């Protein structure tokens, strides 16, 4: 099969599309003929070697954490999927940007989503669901989402609105109309956030999710007034220091199906900012490194 691979850590230029051995579905897993994948921040960090001390990869390695495609192998123990189903989901730490990928957590793609949107749903949706799981029942609560226009933040916001929360979300002003469209009260981020949030929620904020690569976790804890009601998906060192909660995506099909069900109901459409073809893998990773938003790579 063709796969994107890198034989050494480094810049996007270490990536190339080349022949690689095909993976096969093991117990409780499915193999898909990949249609598209997304580029997530962890893919960039792993390829660059910035996580090598904690998550060393066997080189050559294939980037990619999530994917969408058509099931062509079903492993022993799988009872909720069959060959021909179109699913999105999560593979290993780094292994999905290829013509075939093995998923150990998946959900069926809602018919409302494009292939690119489904490719963008896996890691973002699982991370968002895991973050809100830490906060419990949000009905009637006011939730502040830092980075609500990003891939994970927009999923958090959509999930929270569907759960019955009032959501205030930060983002650049050009994103505010899109946030309003999904039921979020928008505001800008940065200096003065506490004052802006106080004006929007005079009764206070009950919880917050930190989903942007910013240094605002301490501000969020101050705004909420209770570190145990603030969860971050990006600043784990800060969470340890401040006593805030931490969340990471897990290969859990239940989390993915939450996103799929909400998508089917029209409550969540995953963000896609730019699309690239497989052969332009270097350009795709370069764009992701430069902050171009949610990147999707079409494989076939």
KARA-V804479 format. One record per run of one state. SS is the DSSP state (2 for helix, 1 for strand, 0 for the rest). FROM is the first residue (numbers start at 1). TO is the last residue. If there is no record, write none. Layout:
ss=SS from=FROM to=TO
ss=SS from=FROM to=TO
This chain:
ss=0 from=1 to=1
ss=1 from=2 to=6
ss=0 from=7 to=11
ss=2 from=12 to=14
ss=1 from=15 to=19
ss=0 from=20 to=29
ss=1 from=30 to=39
ss=0 from=40 to=40
ss=2 from=41 to=48
ss=0 from=49 to=60
ss=1 from=61 to=61
ss=0 from=62 to=65
ss=1 from=66 to=74
ss=0 from=75 to=85
ss=1 from=86 to=90
ss=0 from=91 to=97
ss=1 from=98 to=98
ss=0 from=99 to=99
ss=1 from=100 to=103
ss=0 from=104 to=104
ss=1 from=105 to=108
ss=0 from=109 to=114
ss=2 from=115 to=119
ss=0 from=120 to=121
ss=2 from=122 to=135
ss=0 from=136 to=141
ss=1 from=142 to=146
ss=0 from=147 to=150
ss=2 from=151 to=162
ss=0 from=163 to=165
ss=1 from=166 to=170
ss=0 from=171 to=172
ss=2 from=173 to=181
ss=0 from=182 to=183
ss=1 from=184 to=187
ss=0 from=188 to=192
ss=2 from=193 to=200
ss=0 from=201 to=206
ss=1 from=207 to=210
ss=0 from=211 to=216
ss=2 from=217 to=224
ss=0 from=225 to=226
ss=2 from=227 to=229
ss=1 from=230 to=232
ss=0 from=233 to=235
ss=2 from=236 to=242
ss=0 from=243 to=244
ss=1 from=245 to=246
ss=0 from=247 to=252
ss=2 from=253 to=264
ss=0 from=265 to=273
ss=1 from=274 to=277
ss=2 from=278 to=289
ss=0 from=290 to=294
ss=1 from=295 to=298
ss=0 from=299 to=300
